Amino acid sequence: MKVLLVFAHPEPRSLNGALRDVAVAELRGLGHEVQVSDLYAQGWKPAVDRADFPGLASGERLLPSVASKAAFDAGELTQDVRDEIDKLLWADAVILQFPLWWFTMPAILKGWVERVFACGFAYGVGEHSDKRWGDRYGEGRLAGKRAMLIVTTGGWEQHYGPRGINGPIDDLLFPIHHGILFYPGCEVLPPYVLYQAGRLDSAGFEAEAERLRARMRTLAETPPIPYRRQNGGDYLIPAMELRPELGDPNGTGFAVHLSDAAGSRV
């Protein structure tokens, strides 16, 4: 497999840096090709602004999605963005690695998504009609690729459990899993999450490193999270609401977007 790992931590000697090295070494040891986009080391520019669209006239109003589509179609996206798009197209699997900061990814990684997932590339593609609403949520330019998160967090596992004060980890990661990775078509694997990152000793690190190696060994075989495909018949179009006869009739929230294959989670 060809694997792209997008790494977002400012300190190369951090726990995240050590875990990255473990994952990359295991993947390469298994014969996979690996590219790493180290966003801090690259000096990645996270903010979308006029500099992203060289073809935009100086007096023209900036509408980011419109400008993004025009630049993508014209081949005028900036070189740093085009390089990352090329990596995504090259990869069979994409891994996003980051510490959970304020319940989400670091700003630099969010900025990577906002700039690289250009209109016409990762969104705004496909037919929009009363039968289809674009190529998204299981379809799109990244269809057929696998995606996975490697996440560290300072809180206890119980804090992110079903009744934990921080909210269930699956819910916190849903906007990334479903809204960023599944949206353009990726098959999204369950995440690797390391809890109490600040309290890990050397013995704990060795156990976590082996758990991560095991996930890398099964990257090609792990069943994806069973999200419902938008154009697979489960949703009313164009309302984009789940058909009332599917799942728990009183169910709401993120879990309703898991297919019946998820059993009690639906």
N, C-alpha and C positions, 0 to 999 in steps of 0.2 A: 504494500500500500504506500501511497504518497500522503504524508501527514504534515499539515501546517499547524504549528503551535504558536498562538499569539499570546505573548507574555506581558503582563502589566504589573510590575512591582519596581519601585525606584532603587532598591538595594540588591545588587547581584549576590551579596553574601547572606541574604535573608533565607528564612525557611522556604519561602516560595522559590528562591533561586536554587536551593538544594533539591527540592522536589522536581523542578523543571529538568535539572540535570539527570535525575533518576529516570524520569519519563523518557527523555531523549535517548539516553544510553540504552534503555530496555528496548525501545522501538528500533533503534539502529542495530542492536544486537540480534534482533529477530529478522533483520534484512529489510526493514522498511526504510524508505527515503524520508528524511525529515528536513523541513525548513522551519526556522524560528524567526518570528517577528518580535523582537524585543523593543517594545514601544518607547520606553524611557531611554534606552541606549541609542535608539535611532533618532531621538529628539522629535518624536512624532508631534505634529501640530494637531491639537484636538478640536479646535473651534472651526466651525463652518463660517466662512466670511467671503468677501468679494474676491480675495486672492485665489480662492478655489476655482474661479471661473474666468480665465483669462480672456475669453471671447465676449464677456459681458461689456456692453458699451458703458463708458464712464458715467453718463447721465441716466442710465437705465435703472429702474427700481429692481432691487434684488428680491426675487421670489425663489427661495432655495430649491424647492422641488422642480420648478420650471427650469431654472438655470442648470440644475444637476442633469436633467433629462437632455437639455440642449447640448451640454458639454459632453455627456456620454455618447450621444448619437453622432456628434461631430468629431469624436476622438480627441477632445480638448480638455479632458480632465488632467489635473496636474500629475507630474511624473510619480510622486510618492503614492498617490491614490491608484494610478494605473499599475504600479508595481505590486501593490497589495491585491488588486483584482486579479492580476495574473497568477499570484500565488493561490488564491482561492480557486480559480479555474483549474490549476494544476493539481490541487489536492483531492484525494479520495476521502480524507477525514480532516476535520478542523477541530482543534482543541483550543478553548479560551481558558487561560489560567490567570487567576487574580485573587487578592484578598477581598473579603466582603467588607466594604467600607460603607457605613450608613445604609445598610440593607441593600446594597447594589454593587455594581462594578465600579472601579475607579474611573474618574472623569476621562482620563486619557484613553481608556478602552472604549468608553461610550463614544468618545470623539472619533475613534477608529471606525466604529460601526457607522456613525452618522456620515462620515466622509466617504468611506469605502463602499457602503451599501447604497450605491447611487441609484437615482431614479432611472429606470430603463434597464438597470442591471438586477438589483435585488428587489425592487418594488416598482409598481406602475407598469407591469408587463401583462400581456394576455388580453383576451376578449372580456369586455364588461357588458353583460346583457342580462336578460331575465333568466338565462340558463347557466351562466358562469359569471363569476365576479373576479376576473383576473386569475393569473397563475400564481397562487399563493396558498399558504397553509397546506403544505404537503406537495405543492407543485412549484415550479419556478426554475430560475437559473441554477440553483444549487441542489436540485433534485438528484437523488442517487448518492449524495455525499453523506457521510456520517458526521455527527458533531457531538462534542462532549465538553463539560466544564470540569476544571480542577479548581476547587475553591477552598480557601482557608478562612477560618473565623475564630474570634477570640472567645465566643460564648460556649457554654456547655451544650452537648447534644440535646439534653432535655429542654434547654431554652428554645430550641427550634423544633420541638416535638409537636404532636397534634394539639396539645393544650399548653404549649410553652408560651411564655410572655412575649417572645420575639416573633411569634407566628411560625407556622410550619415551614420548614425549609423548602418544600416543594412549591408552596405558594409564593415565597419570596423570589424563587428562581424562575417562576412561571413567565414573567415578562421577557426574560432572556431566552429560556427554552422555547416557548411557544411564539413569542412576539418578535424575536430577533433571528432565531435559528430555524424553527419550523416554518415560519412565514415564507422565506424564499426557497423552501423545499427540503431542507436537511432532515435526515432521520436523526432524532435527538436521543442520545443515550442517557441513562441515569447518571447523575454527577458523582464525581469523587469529592467528598466534603471532609475536611479535617477540622475537628472542633478543638477548642482550647489551645489554639496554636501557640500562644505565649507561654504555655506551661509544659511544653513538650521537652522531655529529657532525651538523652542519646538512645536509651532502650526504646522509648516510645517512637523516636524517629525511625529506628530500624524496622519496627513493626509497621509503621505507616508507609515507609518506602516499599516494603514487600507488598502491602495492600495495593499501592499504586502500580507496582510492576505487574501484579495480577490483572489489573484493569487494562494495562497496555497490552498484555498478552491476549486478551479477549476482545480487543477493540473491534475486530472484524465480525465477531460472532454475537456480541451482547445484544439481546433484543431491545429495540428502541422503545421509548415511552409511547404508549399507544394512543396518540392524539388522533382525533377525527379529522379526516381530510375535508376541506371546505367544499370541494366540488364532487364529493363522493356520494351525495344524496342525503346526508344527515342534517343539512341546513336548508332553511327556506331562503330562496334567493328572489329578490335582492335584500330582504330584511336581514339576512345573515344571522338568524336566530335558530337555535337547535329545535328540530321538530318536536312538538309537544309529546309525541308518543314514545320518544327515546329516553332511556335512562329513568331516574327517579323523577316522577311527575312534579315533585315539590323541590327538586334539587336546583341549586343555583351556584354561581361562582365557578372557579377554575375547574373543579373536578368534573363538571358536566361535559367538558371537552375531551375527556378520555373515553375511548370506545368501550363497548360492552366487554371486550377482551380483558379489561381491567377489573372485572368482577365487582367487588363491593366498593371499589373506588368511584364507580359511575354514579 
